[in-house]
Amino acid sequence: MSKRMKVAVLVVLVLILAVLFLFTHLRGDLEYVLRSRGEKIMAMVFVGWAGAVSTVLFQTMTHNRILTPSIIGLDAVYMLVQTVVVFFFGSTTLTMMSDTSHFLFSAGTMMGFSVLLYSFLFRREGQNLYFILLVGMILGTFMQSVTSFLQYLIDPNEFSVIQDRMFASINNMKTDLLWPAGWCIAAATAYTYRHLHELDVLSLGKDHAINLGVDYERIVKRLLMVVALLVSISTALVGPIMFFGLIVANLAYAFFQTYEHRYLLAGAGLFGIAALIGGQLIVERVFVFSTPLSVIVNIVGGAYFLYLLIKERKAW
């Protein structure tokens, strides 16, 4: 089967899942139900695409297929911000905040953290990318520790508000922000597709990329900001999903078996959209909202991550 045919198969799969999600178990006011489900599908398209593309880009730059952008610490920044607001100003401040304000506040703090981290660590020429990842991981662990400490001190009733933010939920998405978020994701994707050839070369590793004429530091700096933007938007929309990108990116590698990022990015994005729509279909129709989608994704993703580690160890 050709690569284009594989992309077409994934498109058909996404369309079938979307139709099933829209029209199964229709009850009540049909106009309201269809509009609500349509908004959920739109959110899952944006989040699935952003999470998948950011992971493929990140793994290409790090030349490692078991790393995800969460290692930079953006998820930790998101939870720390929510916890600090509740701890110092009370849960009312968070719940009364408008969707637009909360989205801009959450996404802005994550992007601000990324800008400060990259601008400080990239100040020296020739800075090693893995050193930046190490610093991001250390800062992320530190922020998780601070978050846990503050959560222990918060009143249990106030903690329930934070708990709602700890797990990604399609049902808690900010519908008013879908189109602005979609345009930002589209712009980031368009910029990424301008650098497909550089990405194909980057997959060979830093030394080979430099020898083949790629301006390594410039392209890595810019693509890291694209990754941070995509992760910030998707996290601010529905919440953090830790292992989601790892699953869909590796599915795309296995399905397409190519180095060409025009297919890898499209394939991972379509796998991501299909996984979210199919997963939400199971959550709503089978589990009847008894568990959030992110819990299922993290369980499957955690098991898959262990499988990848064991597989890599055998390869050594």
C-alpha positions as CSV (number, residue, x, y, z in Angstrom):
1,M,0.0,0.0,0.0
2,S,1.4,3.4,-0.9
3,K,1.9,6.2,1.6
4,R,-0.8,8.3,0.1
5,M,-3.2,5.4,0.3
6,K,-2.4,4.9,4.0
7,V,-3.2,8.6,4.6
8,A,-6.5,8.1,2.8
9,V,-7.3,5.1,5.0
10,L,-6.7,7.1,8.1
11,V,-8.9,10.0,6.8
12,V,-11.7,7.5,6.2
13,L,-11.2,6.0,9.7
14,V,-11.5,9.5,11.2
15,L,-14.6,10.3,9.2
16,I,-16.3,7.0,10.3
17,L,-15.5,7.6,13.9
18,A,-16.8,11.2,13.7
19,V,-20.1,10.1,12.1
20,L,-20.5,7.4,14.8
21,F,-19.8,10.0,17.5
22,L,-22.3,12.5,16.0
23,F,-25.2,10.2,15.4
24,T,-25.2,7.3,17.9
25,H,-27.7,7.4,20.8
26,L,-29.3,10.7,19.7
27,R,-31.8,11.9,22.4
28,G,-33.4,15.1,23.4
29,D,-33.0,18.4,21.5
30,L,-31.3,17.2,18.4
31,E,-30.0,20.7,17.4
32,Y,-28.4,21.2,20.8
33,V,-27.0,17.6,20.9
34,L,-25.5,17.8,17.4
35,R,-24.0,21.2,18.1
36,S,-22.5,20.1,21.3
37,R,-21.0,16.9,19.7
38,G,-19.8,18.9,16.8
39,E,-17.9,21.3,19.1
40,K,-16.4,18.3,20.9
41,I,-15.2,16.8,17.6
42,M,-13.7,20.1,16.6
43,A,-11.8,20.3,20.0
44,M,-10.6,16.7,19.5
45,V,-9.4,17.5,16.0
46,F,-7.4,20.5,17.3
47,V,-6.0,18.8,20.4
48,G,-5.3,15.5,18.6
49,W,-3.4,17.2,15.8
50,A,-1.5,19.6,18.0
51,G,-0.4,16.8,20.4
52,A,0.7,14.5,17.7
53,V,2.6,17.0,15.5
54,S,4.4,18.5,18.6
55,T,5.5,15.0,19.6
56,V,6.8,14.1,16.2
57,L,8.7,17.4,15.9
58,F,10.2,17.0,19.4
59,Q,11.3,13.4,18.8
60,T,12.8,14.4,15.5
61,M,14.9,17.2,17.1
62,T,16.0,15.0,20.0
63,H,16.5,11.9,17.7
64,N,14.7,9.8,20.3
65,R,11.3,8.1,19.9
66,I,10.5,7.7,23.6
67,L,10.6,11.3,24.6
68,T,7.6,13.6,24.6
69,P,7.3,17.4,25.0
70,S,6.1,17.0,28.6
71,I,9.7,16.4,29.6
72,I,10.2,20.2,29.1
73,G,7.9,20.8,32.1
74,L,4.9,22.6,30.4
75,D,2.4,20.3,32.1
76,A,4.0,21.0,35.4
77,V,3.8,24.8,34.7
78,Y,0.1,24.4,33.9
79,M,-0.7,22.6,37.2
80,L,1.5,24.9,39.3
81,V,-0.3,27.9,37.9
82,Q,-3.8,26.5,38.7
83,T,-2.7,25.5,42.2
84,V,-1.0,28.8,43.0
85,V,-4.2,30.7,42.0
86,V,-6.4,28.6,44.2
87,F,-3.9,28.6,47.1
88,F,-3.4,32.4,47.3
89,F,-6.7,33.7,45.9
90,G,-9.2,30.9,46.4
91,S,-11.1,28.6,44.1
92,T,-13.7,31.3,43.4
93,T,-11.1,33.2,41.4
94,L,-10.4,30.2,39.1
95,T,-14.1,29.3,38.7
96,M,-15.2,32.8,38.1
97,M,-12.5,33.5,35.5
98,S,-13.9,33.7,32.0
99,D,-12.9,31.1,29.5
100,T,-10.9,33.6,27.4
101,S,-9.0,34.9,30.5
102,H,-8.2,31.4,31.7
103,F,-7.1,30.2,28.3
104,L,-4.8,33.2,27.8
105,F,-3.5,33.1,31.3
106,S,-2.7,29.3,31.2
107,A,-1.3,29.3,27.6
108,G,0.6,32.6,28.2
109,T,2.3,31.3,31.3
110,M,3.4,28.1,29.5
111,M,4.7,30.0,26.5
112,G,6.4,32.6,28.8
113,F,8.2,29.7,30.6
114,S,9.3,28.3,27.3
115,V,10.6,31.6,26.0
116,L,12.5,32.3,29.2
117,L,14.0,28.8,29.3
118,Y,15.1,28.8,25.6
119,S,16.3,32.4,25.6
120,F,18.4,31.8,28.7
121,L,19.8,28.4,27.7
122,F,20.3,29.3,24.0
123,R,22.2,32.4,24.9
124,R,25.5,30.6,24.4
125,E,26.3,29.3,20.9
126,G,26.5,25.6,20.5
127,Q,24.4,24.8,23.6
128,N,23.5,21.1,23.7
129,L,19.9,20.3,23.2
130,Y,20.0,17.5,25.8
131,F,21.3,20.0,28.4
132,I,18.1,22.0,27.7
133,L,16.0,18.9,28.1
134,L,17.8,18.1,31.4
135,V,17.2,21.6,32.8
136,G,13.5,21.4,31.7
137,M,13.1,18.1,33.4
138,I,14.7,19.3,36.6
139,L,12.5,22.4,36.6
140,G,9.4,20.3,35.9
141,T,10.2,18.0,38.8
142,F,10.7,21.0,41.1
143,M,7.4,22.6,40.0
144,Q,5.6,19.3,40.5
145,S,7.0,19.1,44.1
146,V,5.9,22.7,44.8
147,T,2.5,21.9,43.4
148,S,2.1,18.8,45.5
149,F,3.2,20.7,48.7
150,L,0.7,23.4,48.1
151,Q,-2.1,20.9,47.3
152,Y,-1.5,19.3,50.7
153,L,-2.1,22.6,52.4
154,I,-5.2,23.6,50.5
155,D,-8.7,23.0,51.9
156,P,-10.2,19.8,50.6
157,N,-13.2,21.7,49.1
158,E,-10.8,24.0,47.3
159,F,-8.7,21.0,46.1
160,S,-11.7,19.5,44.3
161,V,-11.5,22.5,41.9
162,I,-7.8,21.8,41.2
163,Q,-8.6,18.1,40.8
164,D,-10.9,18.9,37.9
165,R,-7.9,20.5,36.1
166,M,-5.5,17.6,36.8
167,F,-7.1,15.4,34.1
168,A,-7.8,16.4,30.5
169,S,-11.5,16.4,29.7
170,I,-13.1,17.1,26.4
171,N,-16.4,17.9,28.2
172,N,-14.6,20.9,30.0
173,M,-13.2,22.4,26.9
174,K,-13.5,26.1,26.2
175,T,-15.9,26.2,23.2
176,D,-15.6,30.0,22.7
177,L,-11.9,29.6,22.0
178,L,-12.0,26.8,19.5
179,W,-11.6,28.9,16.4
180,P,-8.8,31.2,17.8
181,A,-7.0,28.1,19.0
182,G,-7.6,26.4,15.6
183,W,-6.1,29.3,13.7
184,C,-3.0,29.3,15.9
185,I,-2.6,25.6,15.4
186,A,-3.1,26.0,11.7
187,A,-0.4,28.7,11.6
188,A,2.1,26.6,13.5
189,T,1.4,23.7,11.2
190,A,1.9,25.8,8.1
191,Y,5.2,27.1,9.4
192,T,6.2,23.5,10.2
193,Y,5.4,22.3,6.7
194,R,7.7,25.0,5.3
195,H,10.6,23.1,6.9
196,L,9.7,19.5,5.9
197,H,13.1,19.0,4.1
198,E,15.0,20.3,7.1
199,L,13.0,17.9,9.3
200,D,13.9,15.0,7.1
201,V,17.5,15.8,7.4
202,L,17.3,16.4,11.2
203,S,16.0,12.9,11.6
204,L,19.6,11.7,10.7
205,G,21.0,13.4,13.8
206,K,22.7,16.7,14.6
207,D,26.1,15.9,13.1
208,H,24.7,14.7,9.8
209,A,22.3,17.6,9.6
210,I,25.1,20.2,10.0
211,N,27.2,18.4,7.5
212,L,24.4,18.5,5.0
213,G,24.0,22.2,5.3
214,V,21.1,22.6,7.8
215,D,21.4,25.7,10.2
216,Y,20.8,23.4,13.2
217,E,20.6,25.9,16.0
218,R,18.3,28.3,14.1
219,I,15.8,25.6,13.1
220,V,15.9,23.9,16.5
221,K,15.2,27.2,18.3
222,R,12.2,27.9,16.1
223,L,10.7,24.4,16.1
224,L,11.0,24.3,19.9
225,M,8.9,27.4,20.1
226,V,6.4,25.7,17.7
227,V,6.3,22.7,20.0
228,A,5.8,24.9,23.0
229,L,3.0,26.8,21.2
230,L,1.1,23.6,20.2
231,V,1.5,22.0,23.7
232,S,0.4,25.2,25.4
233,I,-2.7,25.6,23.3
234,S,-3.8,22.0,23.6
235,T,-3.2,21.9,27.3
236,A,-5.0,25.1,27.9
237,L,-8.0,23.9,25.9
238,V,-8.7,20.5,27.6
239,G,-5.9,19.9,30.2
240,P,-2.7,17.8,30.2
241,I,-2.5,14.3,28.5
242,M,0.9,12.9,29.3
243,F,1.4,9.8,27.0
244,F,-1.0,10.7,24.2
245,G,1.7,12.0,21.8
246,L,3.9,9.1,22.5
247,I,1.3,6.6,21.4
248,V,0.2,8.2,18.2
249,A,3.7,9.2,17.0
250,N,5.0,5.7,17.3
251,L,1.9,4.4,15.6
252,A,2.7,6.7,12.7
253,Y,6.3,5.5,12.6
254,A,5.2,1.8,12.5
255,F,2.4,2.4,10.0
256,F,4.3,4.5,7.5
257,Q,7.8,3.2,8.0
258,T,9.4,6.3,6.3
259,Y,11.5,9.2,7.2
260,E,9.4,11.7,5.2
261,H,7.7,14.1,7.6
262,R,5.0,15.0,5.2
263,Y,3.5,11.6,5.8
264,L,4.7,11.2,9.5
265,L,3.1,14.5,10.6
266,A,-0.1,13.9,8.7
267,G,-0.3,10.2,9.9
268,A,0.4,11.1,13.5
269,G,-2.2,13.9,13.4
270,L,-4.8,11.6,12.0
271,F,-4.0,8.8,14.4
272,G,-4.3,11.4,17.2
273,I,-7.7,12.6,16.0
274,A,-9.0,9.0,15.6
275,A,-7.7,8.1,19.1
276,L,-9.4,11.0,20.8
277,I,-12.7,10.5,19.0
278,G,-12.7,6.8,19.4
279,G,-11.6,7.1,23.1
280,Q,-14.3,9.7,23.8
281,L,-16.9,7.5,22.1
282,I,-15.9,4.6,24.5
283,V,-16.0,7.0,27.5
284,E,-19.4,8.3,26.7
285,R,-21.2,5.2,25.3
286,V,-19.5,2.3,27.2
287,F,-18.2,3.8,30.5
288,V,-21.0,6.4,30.6
289,F,-18.7,9.2,31.8
290,S,-17.5,7.2,34.8
291,T,-13.8,7.9,33.9
292,P,-12.1,10.7,32.0
293,L,-10.5,10.0,28.7
294,S,-7.0,11.1,29.9
295,V,-7.0,8.2,32.5
296,I,-7.5,5.6,29.8
297,V,-4.9,7.3,27.6
298,N,-2.3,7.4,30.4
299,I,-2.9,3.7,31.3
300,V,-2.5,2.6,27.7
301,G,0.3,5.1,27.1
302,G,2.2,4.1,30.3
303,A,2.1,0.4,29.3
304,Y,3.2,1.3,25.7
305,F,6.0,3.4,27.1
306,L,7.3,0.4,29.2
307,Y,7.1,-1.8,26.1
308,L,9.2,0.7,24.1
309,L,11.8,0.8,26.9
310,I,12.0,-3.0,27.0
311,K,12.2,-3.1,23.2
312,E,15.0,-0.5,23.2
313,R,16.9,-2.4,25.9
314,K,16.8,-5.6,23.8
315,A,18.1,-3.6,20.8
316,W,21.1,-2.5,22.9
